[in-house]
Amino acid sequence: FWDWWRVRLPGNELSLAGLICLAVIFGTARDAAEGRIQVGGDRGEHQGIDHLAAYLDARPLGAIIYDHWFGWELDYYLGQWTNKRRVYYPNADALVADALRQADPAPRYFVTDRDHPHSQWLERLEETGFTPELVFNEARFLVYELTPPAHDG
């Protein structure tokens, strides 16, 4: 009954199922070797993040880094013992609300990727009196230094 599965080769017997498995494995292995499989790679998405982190790390002690997009990747390149404060906010309104309450005079930076939709974040900051100034523009990464609104004493 199972003889139809078998293919006779000179001196060997291979099953048709075995040949199919080998073909699938070979094709997948070739794709992986040529970098066509998405597993295990960022496809250059974070290329240059080390330069971004070096720039931010050179900022003054206690600088506040507002970061919505990079998370642990930026933390990794800033290093375990960084003296910067990287803060995540889920949306522009949350960032603005907290940034207005922040009394610390430390410099503040907003980091983004030019491909991420960040204009609404900058618009919300400007609407509340912050002045964003582009201070880093390398690879895909942008850093805006944020000058807070002047408060009347």
C-alpha positions in Angstrom: 0.0 0.0 0.0 2.7 2.5 0.9 4.9 1.7 -2.1 3.4 4.7 -4.1 5.3 7.0 -1.6 8.6 5.7 -2.5 10.8 6.9 -5.4 13.4 4.4 -6.5 16.9 5.9 -7.0 20.0 3.9 -8.0 21.1 2.2 -4.8 18.8 4.2 -2.5 15.2 4.7 -1.6 13.8 8.1 -0.7 10.3 8.9 0.1 8.5 11.6 -1.7 7.7 13.2 1.6 11.4 13.3 2.4 12.2 15.0 -1.0 9.5 17.6 -0.3 10.9 18.3 3.2 14.4 18.7 1.8 13.2 21.1 -0.9 11.3 23.3 1.7 14.3 23.3 4.1 16.7 24.1 1.3 14.6 27.0 0.1 14.1 28.5 3.5 17.8 28.1 4.4 18.8 29.8 1.1 16.4 32.7 1.9 17.8 33.1 5.4 21.4 33.0 4.1 20.5 35.8 1.6 18.8 37.9 4.3 15.3 37.6 2.9 13.7 36.4 6.2 12.5 39.1 8.6 13.3 37.1 11.8 16.2 38.5 13.8 16.9 41.7 12.0 15.7 45.3 12.0 16.4 45.9 8.3 18.4 49.0 9.1 15.6 50.6 11.1 18.0 51.5 14.0 21.1 52.2 11.9 22.7 55.3 13.4 21.0 55.0 16.8 24.5 54.8 18.3 25.3 58.2 17.0 22.0 59.5 18.3 22.8 58.1 21.7 26.3 59.5 21.7 24.9 63.0 20.9 22.3 62.7 23.7 24.9 61.3 26.1 27.1 64.4 25.5 24.2 66.7 26.7 24.3 68.2 30.2 23.8 66.2 33.3 20.2 65.4 34.0 18.9 66.3 30.5 15.3 65.1 29.9 14.8 63.1 26.8 11.2 62.8 25.6 11.0 59.6 23.6 7.9 58.0 22.2 9.4 55.6 19.6 12.7 54.1 20.6 12.3 52.7 24.1 14.8 50.0 25.1 16.8 50.4 22.0 17.8 53.9 22.9 18.3 52.9 26.5 20.7 50.2 25.4 22.9 52.7 23.5 22.7 55.4 26.2 24.1 52.7 28.5 23.3 51.4 31.9 24.8 54.3 33.8 23.5 57.2 31.8 22.9 60.4 33.6 20.0 61.3 31.3 16.3 60.9 32.0 14.5 59.2 29.1 10.7 59.6 29.5 8.0 57.9 27.5 4.5 59.4 26.8 1.8 57.6 25.0 0.6 60.7 23.1 1.4 64.4 22.6 -1.2 65.6 25.1 0.3 63.6 27.9 3.8 64.8 27.0 2.7 68.5 27.0 0.7 68.2 30.3 3.7 66.7 32.1 6.3 68.9 30.5 4.4 72.0 31.6 4.5 70.7 35.2 8.2 69.9 35.1 10.0 72.6 37.1 13.6 71.2 36.6 15.7 73.7 34.5 17.6 70.8 32.9 17.6 70.9 29.1 14.9 69.0 27.3 15.1 67.1 24.1 12.4 65.5 21.9 13.7 62.6 19.8 12.0 61.1 16.8 12.6 59.3 13.5 11.9 61.3 10.4 9.6 58.5 9.2 7.4 58.6 12.2 4.5 61.1 12.3 5.8 63.6 14.8 4.5 66.9 13.5 1.5 66.8 15.7 3.8 66.4 18.7 5.8 69.5 17.8 2.6 71.4 17.0 1.2 70.6 20.5 4.4 71.7 22.1 4.4 75.0 20.2 0.7 75.6 21.0 1.6 75.5 24.7 4.6 77.8 24.4 7.5 75.4 23.9 10.1 76.4 21.3 11.5 73.3 19.5 14.8 73.8 17.7 16.2 71.1 15.5 19.7 70.3 16.9 20.5 66.9 15.5 19.6 65.5 12.1 21.6 62.4 11.2 20.6 59.2 9.3 16.9 58.8 10.2 17.0 60.5 13.6 16.0 64.0 14.7 16.5 65.7 18.0 14.7 68.9 18.9 15.9 70.9 21.9 12.8 72.2 23.7 12.8 75.6 25.3 10.0 75.8 27.9 7.6 78.7 28.0 8.6 81.6 30.2 6.6 81.7 33.4 5.8 85.0 35.1 6.9 85.0 38.7 
